[in-house]
């Protein structure tokens, strides 16, 4: 099969464009259908908060494939790109769940509550097939059971899948994304070391979780000085290491924002100007703002 881009998120990040995604719980078939027909770039499929069921995850990934989209665009791969949010924290050092998630066909992993470079390096090893590095050392511990993933990605040969199921941008041709969520004081302390781990695709600042992790109460304020400091340090660390920086757009968008009450447009424009490229939004369509941002080129497929 021709080497068509399989990961829309990575395709846009390679081009320096921002990406927008939503979140849904694994097993929510209605949301899988809705997102499968949307113009978002990725969807975070959540295994952390409401149930843990691998076969239902497989069903969710399948329902995200839209024949309506295939007929309209000729693109056979899921768009939005499915990333799976793992049910454990980074410091728990669990390998088999991420490996099985990838064996079902996921095109990316989201690691919650990453707090150290060692936590992240463990996950990189767990989701990377064994290879020899430039010094001849063998790295990568992912086990080999890729039948479902090969079918989902459209490959007949394991060698083809193995070559592409590698982490971007460590492998510039890789189609697998690893996003670390950072949201705790310990993560802030170690943010520069976390960002420097080879194999990391990007970091997402968990503003809501950070607000509570810093023992704050009341209504979340995205411009709280501690949150701003955390967000900016993460951004600087990402930019230094050539990976994508991400954040949510707003915990509760103001009524009427963005034309449909889903996005605080001014907040979004500021974050794009600063250099953020990965956004977790609300609703099921990419925000439409100024043409200079390159965000107006797609519209949702009619349902």
N, C-alpha and C positions, 0 to 999 in steps of 0.2 A: 504494500500500500504506500502511496505517496506520503511524504512527511508533511502532512498538514498540521498546523498548530492545534494541539489538543487542549491546551490550558490557556483560556482566554485571559485570565488574570496575568499570567506571565507574558503573554504576547503583548499586552498593553504596557506592562511595566518595562519590558525591553525597549519599547519605543518612548519611554519617559512620560507616558500618559497616566493620569490618575485612574484608579479602579474603585468601583462601588459595589458593595455587597449587602446582603441581608442575612438574617439568621432564622433558623427553624429547628424544631425538635425532630430528631430521628423518629421515623414512623408516622409523621404527619403527611399523609399522602396527598391531601388537598393542597397543602402548601407546596409540596414537591411539584405538583402539576402547575400551580400558579407561577412559581419561580422559574420552572422550565420554559414557560412562555414569555418570560420577562426579558428586559434588555439589561439587567444587571450583569456584572462581570464575574461575580462569584457568590456563592452561598455558603455560610458556615452552618453545617449540619451538626447539631448539638447532641452529643452523647453524655454530657456532664450533668445536666440539671433535671431531666425528666425521663428516667428509664435507660436501661442498657440492654440492647437486644441486637445482636449482629445480623441475623436474618432479616429483621425489619430495616436495618440500615441498608442491606442489599436491595430490598424493595424500594426504599426511598430513592436510592441512586438511580434505579431503573425508571421510576416515574418522573425523574427530572429530564429524561430524554424525550424530546418533543418531535414527533413526526411532522407536526405543523411547521416547526422551525426548519426541519430538514427540507421540506418541500419548498419553503420560502427562500432559504439561503443556500441550500446545497451542503451545509455543514453538518456532518453526521455526529459530531461530538457534543456532549452536554455543555450548554451555555445557559446560565451561569456555571462556572467551574465549581464543582463540589469540593469543599474543604471540610474535613471532619474535626470537630473540637473534641479532644480526648476527655474521658471522664475522670482522669487523675491529674494531680499537680506534678510539676516538673521534678520536684525533689523526691517523688516516690519511686523513680527509676524503674518503671514498668515498661517492658519491651513488647510483649506478645500482643497487646491490644492494638498498638499502632501498626504492627506487622499485619495483623488480620484485617484491620481497616483498609490498608493498601491492597491486600489481596482481594477485597471486594470491589476494588476499582477506583477508590478515591484518588484525586489528583493533588491532594495536599493535606497537611496535618497542622492543626492548631494546638499548641501546647499551653494550657492554662497555668498561670501563676509560676512562670519561670523566674527563678531567683539567683541562679549562678551559672557561670560558664560550664561547670562540670555537669549540671543538670541538662543543659542543652546539648553538650557534646555526647552525652549518653544517648539522647534521642536521635541525633544524627547517625550514630553508629547503628542504632536499632532499625532505622528505616532505609539504610543504604546496603545494597548488595555488595558482597566482598569483591574488592579490587586491589590491585597493587599500586601504591603511590610511586612518585618519582624515585624514591630511595629503595623501592622494592618491598616495602612493608605492606602487609595485608591489612586493609581497613574495611569496615562494614560487616554487620552481623545479621542482616535481614535474611530470613529463611525463604526457601524456594517452594511456593505453592501458588503460582500466579494464574491458574486457569481462568478464574472469573475476571481478574484484572485484565488479562490479555484480550478477552472478548470485549470487555467494556471499552478498552482503549483502541480496539480494532487491529490487533496484531495476531498473526498466525505463528510467529516464531518467538520463542522466549528471548533469544539474543536481541531481537528488535525492541521488545518491551524493556529488557534490562538496560539497554543503552539509553532509552528515553526516560525511564523511571529513575532519574537521577536528579539531585537537588540543584536548582537554579538559585543564584548565579555561580555557585562553585563550578558547575558544569554549564557553560553558556548555552548549550543546546538542551539542557535538562528541562523536563516538563513537570517536575514535582516541586511543590512549594512547601516550605516549613515556616510557619509564623509563630512567634513566641509572644504570648500576652504577658506584659509586665505591669504590676499594679501594687507592689508592696514596698515598704521601706528598704528591705533587704535587696530587692531588685534594683531600686534606685542606687543603692550603694555600689552594686556590681554592674551597672548598666554598660559601661564601656567594655568590660571583659565579655559580657554576654554578646554584645554586638559584633565582637571580633571572631566569634566561633565560625570556622569554615562550614558551609552547608546551610546556614541560616539565610532565608529569603527576605525576611522582614520582621519587624516588631510592631505590635499593636499596643497602644497605651489604653489600659482599661480604666477610664476615668471614674466610672461609678464604683468599681471595686477599690480603686486607690483612695477615693474619698472616705470610704469606710475603713480601709486598712490604716489610714492615718488618724483614726479615731475621731473623725469629724461627724457632726450630727446636723440634722435639718435638711433643707433643700440643697441639692447638689449644685454647686457653682463651678462651671468649667473654667472660670477665670480666677478661682481661688489661688493665691500665690504659691502654695505648695504644689498644686496640680500643674500650674503653668511651669514651675521650675522642673518638675518631673518630665512633663511633656517636651520641654525644650532640650533637656539633657538627652532624652531618648532620641530626639530628632538629630541632634548633633552627632551622636554616636552612630546612628544609621548612616548619615551622610558621609562620615569619615570612612566607613567600611563598605560603601557602595551597595547598601541594601535598602529596602523600602521601609519608610516610616508610616505608621497608621494610627488612626484615632477614630472614635465615634464622632458623629456630627453634632449630636446634642442628646442629652438624656430625655428631655421632653421638649420637642421643637415648639416654638411659639405659634399660636393660632394664626393661620394664614401665611406662614413663612414658606418661601419657595413656591408660592402660587397654590399649593395644595396642602399646606399645613404639615409637610413631611420634613422639610429641611430649612435650617436657618442659613439662608444663602450668604449673608455677610460673613458669618462664622466660617462657612465652607471656603469662601474666596480667600479669606485670610490664611487659612491653613494651607491651601494650595500654593499661595504666594510664598509661604515659609518653606515649602518643600515637601509637605506630606503628600503621599501618593496612594495610600490604602485607606478607604473610608467604609465604616459600617453605618448604614443608613436605615431608615424606616420606610415602609412601603415596599412596592415591588417594581420600581422603575428608577433608572438613573436620573439624578437631578439634572434639570435643564437650566443652565445659567449662561453667562456671557460666552459668545462664540469663540473668544480668544482662548478659552480654557480647553477647547476641543471636546466638550461634553455634550454637544448637540447633534452628533452624527448618527445617532440611532434612536429609534422609537420602539415601544413595545409591540410585539406581534399581537394582532387582534385575537381575542378569545371569545 
